[in-house]
Each structure stands twice: as structure tokens, then as C-alpha cells.
């Protein structure tokens, strides 16, 4: 049975095309026959798959039969995945539908025509709200809404749910947070609190990461060149959640007051965010980075590398939850860096890691991961798990159990104390000093 998923948000620039490209690739890689229809005249999804944005013969008459659209479908470089490309003439779609009348029926008929040979039709929808959008949303089995975790973006979800309520939409509507920057208090709170409203929000969240931007340069889905990155893993989770919701949709969507409940959930989240906005100083959660070139303290993580190069003394960044769960349970999670070397360390706070090796677990990482961790894009715990595997060493599993679903944040940055031998040059510096040697920098 063919399923139709619309990727939509009233706002532009929230990750709709990124989502559509990655989910279509994931579904196809699992054996489903997938058609991605790029309905945005800007043709970003078409560009991503290296296909020319053109539908020969597209006009008002085409909407009655769908013939030109069916003939325009192109194979991509990936098995089971075809693309119906965008065309600049799509900007006239709204006018064509207005002239013809009954836009919902026309859009539904077109999707059935072009998608009859596929298991999944994924629609990359343009921003805004129009007759085209109304027809697409009425035809979809599910509407997936990428959303930036801000108050204004959340209000667009409320408006979409209001439309769904008024039109008695049969679609399942699921939002998820994209372009998440955990350095921002509002982003962190929105992501954490949204988990309390699972009827509206998916659990997976896509970080703001440079690897996502590389998609437009490489013109490839993340799964083809960065499958182990956090963002790629997030899209896998999104597809798994969405697929499960579609499978259980008939039972889950029976309640007549479902849209009212969902709007109440969004309103509750908005009220919580608005009531706390501005109560925490900017960048309070981001501990300052030590500037060892004599310029004092800085909160700019991009200067960490310069600081590390300028001194042989390691810089140690410590991570914990907002309520300091690791500290209370006697565990330490740190990133040690010096002269181009970055190591994540998990240890017990009450023992000397030099004399008791069992009290310490570490994993070497590269520069890009270190910067993503310091910027709040990647969790240091997730990075260690990807290096050491699951289940990992006992200490790592203990830390994971303590942290649970809570977010980790950088709570301080310090200079590690150097030994006397290192200071006089009698012995090479150990880039991985144990936590017991760390002192507060002054």
C-alpha cells in the first residue's frame, strides 16, 4: 500500500529539504520503492540528487491527467529511489488550482497517479500556506514538521494543528527539532521539555552541524558519506519513529479530540518557554575557555585550538548535566586537549587514575569531533560510545546510566597542573593527566 509523507513547515530555512533527502534515501536503502517529489520551485532537493529541475510540458492541462509529471520522473544514483524534479513553473501551481477548482481532489489524484508504482511518496513542500499546501496536507498520511526550537517556530506548529482541527485532517502530524544548538538555553529547554509531549514531538533531534551543510557541496545524503555522525543517526531515529507511527496510525488517530489535545500540548510548552525566557544570563551554561595568550577569559570555542597550540599545558573541559548528576555520583566526564591532541576521559572522582588504571576509560577523538563537542553540537558521551562501542567499559556504562536522557553541557574549563619534571623539561608532558591533578585556573 502506498503511503504519502509531506515534509512541511510554514517557515522556510528550517531543514525541510535536508529532511526529505535523507529520509527518502533511508527508506529506499531499506528496500522500499520511494518517490521523492520536489514541489519547491527553488529545486533544492532536485539539486541534491544531481538532476535537472525541469518538467517538460508542465501546464494547467497537465494537472488534469498527470501525464507530464509521470514522464518527468527520473532515477537517482540510489537503488529504489526516484525523483520527480522541481520546475520553476511550479510557482504557478496555486493559480492553476484556483482556475480548475477542487484543489484537494486534484492534488490527491496527481499523487495517486505518479505514485502508483511506489511504496512511499515523500513530498518536499514549499514554505507558506496556499491551495497547493492545503491539497498536499489533505492527501498525506503523515505530515512531518522540522522545527527550530524557538518560540516563533513553535507557534507555526500551533497554526498547523489549528488548520488540521478545522479541516478534520486524517493525517498524522509529527514535529521534531532541527538545527539544534545546545549552547542556547532556549534550545536546550525546548528539546528537553518537548519529550513530555510525545503525541506532538518525535524524540529524535537534529543538531546544527557542519556535516549537514556539506550535503549541498557533496550533493549526497548524509548516509553516503557521514553515516556515523550524530546528525545522520538522528535522521535514522526520525525515520524509525515516523515509520512506527504510520504503522499504528489507524488506532492512534481515532480520538475525536486529538487535535485539541495536541494544541494544548504545544500551548503548554510555549507557556513554559515564555515564562523562563530571559531568566538565565546569556551563555550561562557555556563555561569560559582559557585564553593562554594573555587575553583573559573567552567564551569563543573557536579559540580553543589556538590556546592549546600556545601552551604545553593541557586544557581540561568538564561536562555534566544541568543538575550536576555526575558530580553527585562521584563520576567525571572530561575532554583533554593539547597541541592537536583531544582525548575524552571518564573516571571516578574519588581515586587517583595514575595508581588505579581501572578507574579511568578514555578515547582519542579528532579535531572536528572536539569542536562539535565544545560547541554543544555533539554529546561527549555519544562520541565515546561511537569510539568504544556498546556496551562499553564499565565506567562508561555507569556514566550513561547516571546521565540517562538528560543533556550534557560544559560546566568548566581548566588548566591541568603540570608536574615538576614537565616544568623543567626533564620529561615529556603527559597529554592525558588524571582528574586528580586538575586545579582551578586563576
C-alpha positions in Angstrom: 0.0 0.0 0.0 1.3 3.4 -1.0 2.0 5.8 1.9 2.3 9.6 1.5 4.5 11.7 3.8 4.7 15.5 3.4 7.7 17.3 4.8 6.3 20.8 5.6 6.7 23.9 7.7 5.1 27.4 7.1 8.6 28.8 7.7 11.5 28.4 5.3 15.1 27.6 6.2 14.2 25.0 8.9 15.6 21.9 7.2 12.7 20.6 5.1 14.8 19.6 2.1 17.5 18.2 4.3 14.9 16.0 5.9 13.2 15.0 2.7 16.5 14.0 1.0 17.8 12.0 4.0 14.5 10.2 4.8 13.9 9.3 1.1 17.4 7.8 1.0 16.9 5.9 4.3 13.6 4.4 3.2 15.0 3.3 -0.2 18.0 1.8 1.5 15.7 -0.4 3.5 14.1 -1.8 0.4 11.0 0.4 -0.1 10.3 1.8 -3.6 10.4 5.6 -2.9 9.4 8.6 -5.0 10.6 12.0 -3.8 8.5 14.8 -5.3 10.3 18.2 -5.1 7.4 20.7 -5.1 9.5 23.7 -4.2 10.3 25.9 -7.3 13.7 26.6 -5.7 14.6 22.9 -6.6 16.9 22.3 -3.7 16.1 18.5 -3.4 16.5 18.2 -7.2 19.9 19.8 -7.0 20.9 17.5 -4.2 20.3 14.5 -6.4 22.1 16.0 -9.4 19.0 16.1 -11.6 18.0 18.9 -13.9 15.0 20.9 -12.5 12.6 20.6 -15.4 9.2 19.1 -16.2 8.6 19.2 -19.9 5.0 20.2 -20.8 4.0 21.3 -17.4 0.9 23.5 -17.6 -2.7 23.7 -16.3 -3.8 20.8 -18.6 -1.1 18.6 -17.0 -2.8 18.8 -13.7 -5.9 17.0 -15.1 -4.0 13.9 -16.3 -0.6 13.9 -14.6 0.9 12.6 -17.8 3.8 15.2 -18.0 4.6 14.7 -14.3 4.7 10.9 -14.7 7.0 11.2 -17.7 9.3 13.6 -15.8 10.2 11.1 -13.1 14.0 10.3 -13.0 16.1 7.6 -11.4 18.6 8.8 -8.9 22.0 7.3 -8.2 20.5 5.2 -5.4 18.6 1.9 -5.7 14.8 2.1 -5.2 14.8 5.9 -5.1 13.3 8.0 -7.9 12.8 11.8 -8.1 10.0 13.9 -9.6 12.0 17.1 -10.1 11.0 20.6 -9.4 10.3 23.1 -12.1 10.3 26.9 -11.9 6.7 26.8 -13.3 5.6 25.2 -10.0 5.2 28.8 -8.9 2.0 28.9 -11.0 0.5 25.9 -9.3 -1.7 27.9 -7.0 -3.2 29.9 -9.8 -3.8 26.7 -11.9 -5.6 25.0 -9.0 -7.7 28.1 -8.4 -8.8 28.1 -12.0 -9.6 24.4 -12.0 -11.2 24.3 -8.6 -11.3 21.4 -6.1 -7.6 21.6 -5.3 -7.7 18.8 -2.7 -9.2 16.3 -5.2 -6.7 17.3 -8.0 -3.6 17.0 -5.7 -4.8 13.7 -4.4 -5.4 12.4 -7.9 -1.9 13.5 -9.0 -0.2 11.8 -6.1 -2.1 8.6 -6.8 -1.1 8.8 -10.5 2.6 9.5 -10.1 3.0 7.3 -7.0 1.1 4.2 -8.1 4.3 2.2 -8.6 5.8 3.2 -5.2 5.6 2.1 -1.6 6.3 5.7 -0.3 5.8 9.1 -1.9 7.7 11.8 0.0 6.7 15.4 -0.7 9.2 18.2 -0.2 6.7 21.0 0.2 7.4 24.7 -0.2 7.1 27.1 2.7 4.0 29.2 3.3 0.3 28.2 3.1 -1.6 28.1 -0.2 -4.1 26.0 -2.2 -1.2 23.7 -3.1 -0.3 23.2 0.6 -3.9 22.6 1.6 -4.2 19.9 -1.1 -0.9 18.3 -0.1 -1.7 18.1 3.6 -5.2 16.8 2.9 -3.6 14.0 0.8 -0.8 12.9 3.1 -0.9 10.0 5.5 1.6 11.9 7.7 2.9 15.5 7.9 6.5 15.8 9.2 7.3 19.2 10.6 11.0 20.2 11.0 11.1 23.0 13.6 13.8 25.2 15.1 13.4 25.2 18.9 12.3 28.8 19.3 9.0 30.3 20.3 8.2 31.7 16.9 8.8 28.4 15.2 6.7 26.6 17.7 3.8 28.9 17.0 3.7 27.7 13.4 3.1 24.2 14.7 0.1 25.5 16.7 -1.3 27.1 13.5 -0.8 23.9 11.6 -2.7 21.9 14.2 -5.4 24.5 14.2 -5.8 24.0 10.4 -5.8 20.2 10.9 -8.6 20.6 13.5 -10.8 22.8 11.3 -10.3 20.6 8.3 -10.7 17.3 10.1 -7.4 16.2 8.6 -6.8 12.4 8.5 -3.0 12.9 8.6 -0.7 12.1 11.5 1.2 15.3 12.3 4.6 14.9 13.9 7.1 17.7 14.7 10.8 17.3 15.5 13.5 19.9 16.3 16.2 20.6 13.8 19.2 22.9 13.7 19.5 22.4 17.4 22.3 24.5 19.1 22.6 23.3 22.7 24.8 26.3 23.6 21.5 28.2 23.7 19.4 27.8 26.8 16.1 28.1 24.9 17.1 25.3 22.5 18.1 23.0 25.4 14.9 23.7 27.3 12.7 23.2 24.3 14.4 20.0 23.4 14.2 18.5 26.9 10.7 19.6 27.7 9.3 18.5 24.3 9.9 14.9 25.4 6.9 15.4 27.8 4.6 15.8 24.7 5.2 12.7 22.6 1.9 13.0 20.7 3.3 16.1 19.0 7.1 15.8 19.1 9.4 13.0 17.9 12.1 12.2 20.4 14.9 12.5 17.8 16.5 15.9 17.3 18.9 17.0 14.5 21.9 19.2 15.7 23.1 22.2 13.9 26.3 20.7 12.4 28.7 21.5 9.6 28.3 18.0 8.2 24.7 18.8 7.3 25.9 21.8 5.4 28.3 19.6 3.4 25.3 17.9 1.8 24.9 20.8 -0.5 28.6 20.6 -1.5 28.7 16.9 -2.0 25.2 16.6 -3.3 24.7 13.4 -1.3 22.5 12.2 1.6 24.3 12.0 4.9 24.1 8.2 5.0 26.5 8.0 2.0 29.4 10.0 3.4 28.8 10.6 7.1 26.7 7.7 8.4 28.4 7.7 11.8 27.8 11.3 12.5 25.3 12.5 15.1 23.1 14.2 12.5 22.9 11.1 10.3 22.0 9.0 13.3 19.2 11.5 14.2 17.6 11.1 10.8 17.7 7.3 11.2 15.8 7.7 14.5 13.3 10.1 12.9 12.5 7.6 10.2 12.2 4.8 12.7 9.8 6.8 14.8 7.8 8.0 11.8 7.6 4.5 10.3 6.3 3.2 13.7 3.7 5.9 13.9 2.4 5.2 10.4 2.2 1.5 11.2 0.0 2.3 14.2 -1.9 5.2 12.7 -5.4 3.8 12.4 -5.6 3.0 16.2 -3.7 6.1 17.3 -5.8 8.6 15.3 -9.3 7.6 16.3 -9.8 10.0 19.2 -12.1 12.9 18.1 -10.3 15.4 20.3 -6.8 14.5 19.2 -6.1 17.9 17.6 -7.3 19.8 20.7 -5.0 17.7 22.9 -2.1 18.4 20.6 -2.7 22.1 20.6 -2.9 22.1 24.3 0.5 20.3 24.4 2.1 23.0 22.2 0.5 25.8 24.2 1.8 24.2 27.4 5.4 24.0 26.0 5.1 27.6 24.7 3.9 28.9 28.1 6.8 27.2 29.9 9.4 28.6 27.5 7.9 32.1 27.6 7.8 32.1 31.4 11.5 31.3 31.7 12.9 33.2 28.7 15.3 35.8 29.8 15.7 34.4 33.4 19.1 32.9 32.7 22.1 35.0 31.6 23.2 34.5 28.0 25.6 31.6 27.6 25.5 30.9 31.3 25.8 27.2 30.6 28.9 27.6 28.5 32.0 27.7 30.7 34.7 30.1 29.6 37.6 28.8 27.6 41.1 29.7 28.9 43.0 32.0 26.6 46.6 31.2 27.3 47.9 34.1 25.1 47.3 36.5 27.9 43.9 37.9 26.9 42.0 36.6 29.9 38.8 34.5 29.5 36.7 33.9 26.4 33.5 32.1 25.6 34.5 31.6 22.0 35.1 27.9 21.4 36.9 28.6 18.1 39.9 30.0 20.1 40.4 26.7 21.9 42.8 25.4 19.3 44.9 28.5 19.3 45.1 28.3 23.1 46.1 24.6 23.0 48.9 25.3 20.5 50.2 28.2 22.6 51.0 26.2 25.7 52.2 22.7 26.6 49.8 22.7 29.5 46.7 20.6 28.8 43.2 22.3 28.9 40.6 20.2 30.6 36.9 20.7 29.9 34.5 19.1 32.3 30.9 18.0 31.3 27.9 17.3 33.5 24.1 17.5 33.5 22.3 20.8 34.4 21.7 19.3 37.9 25.3 18.0 38.2 24.3 14.4 38.5 27.8 13.1 37.6 29.4 15.2 40.4 26.9 14.0 42.9 27.5 10.3 41.9 31.3 10.7 42.0 32.0 10.4 38.3 33.9 12.7 35.9 33.5 13.2 32.2 36.1 15.4 30.6 37.7 16.4 27.3 41.5 16.8 27.5 43.3 18.8 24.8 46.8 19.9 24.0 48.8 20.6 20.8 46.4 19.0 18.4 45.5 16.0 20.6 42.0 15.5 22.0 41.0 12.8 24.4 37.7 12.1 26.2 38.1 10.7 29.7 35.6 9.1 32.0 36.9 8.5 35.6 36.0 8.1 39.2 36.4 11.3 41.0 37.5 9.8 44.4 40.6 7.9 43.2 43.9 8.6 41.5 43.7 7.4 37.9 47.5 7.1 37.8 47.6 4.4 40.5 44.3 2.7 39.7 44.0 2.3 35.9 40.6 0.6 36.3 39.2 3.9 37.4 39.8 5.5 34.0 38.4 5.0 30.5 39.5 7.2 27.6 39.0 7.5 23.8 41.0 9.6 21.3 39.0 11.8 19.0 39.8 14.1 16.1 39.6 17.9 15.8 36.2 18.0 14.2 34.6 16.0 16.9 36.3 18.0 19.6 35.0 21.3 18.2 31.5 19.9 17.8 31.6 18.8 21.5 32.8 22.2 22.7 30.2 23.9 20.6 27.4 21.8 22.1 26.6 20.1 18.8 27.8 16.6 19.8 27.5 14.9 23.2 30.8 13.8 24.6 29.1 10.7 25.9 27.8 9.9 22.4 31.3 10.4 21.0 32.9 8.0 23.5 30.2 5.3 22.7 30.9 5.6 19.0 34.6 5.1 19.6 34.4 2.3 22.2 31.1 0.6 21.1 28.1 -0.6 23.1 28.2 -2.0 25.6 31.3 -0.1 26.6 33.7 -0.3 29.6 32.0 -0.5 33.0 32.8 3.2 33.8 31.3 4.4 30.6 28.1 2.4 31.2 27.9 3.8 34.7 28.0 7.3 33.3 25.4 6.6 30.7 23.1 5.2 33.4 23.6 8.3 35.5 23.0 10.7 32.7 20.1 8.9 31.2 18.1 11.1 28.8 19.4 14.4 30.3 21.5 16.7 28.2 25.2 17.1 29.0 26.8 20.6 29.0 30.2 22.0 29.6 30.4 23.2 33.2 34.0 24.4 33.4 37.4 24.7 31.5 40.6 24.5 33.4 44.4 24.2 33.0 45.8 20.9 34.2 48.6 21.2 36.7 51.9 20.2 35.2 54.4 18.1 37.1 57.8 19.5 38.2 59.6 17.3 35.6 57.4 18.7 32.9 58.0 22.3 34.0 61.8 21.9 33.9 61.8 19.8 30.8 63.2 16.6 32.3 60.3 14.5 31.0 57.8 14.8 28.2 54.4 16.1 29.1 51.7 13.6 29.5 48.8 14.9 27.5 46.3 12.8 29.5 46.7 13.9 33.1 44.3 12.3 35.6 41.5 14.3 37.1 43.3 14.3 40.5 46.0 16.7 39.1 43.5 19.2 37.9 43.3 22.6 39.7 41.1 25.7 39.1 43.0 28.2 36.9 43.3 31.7 38.3 
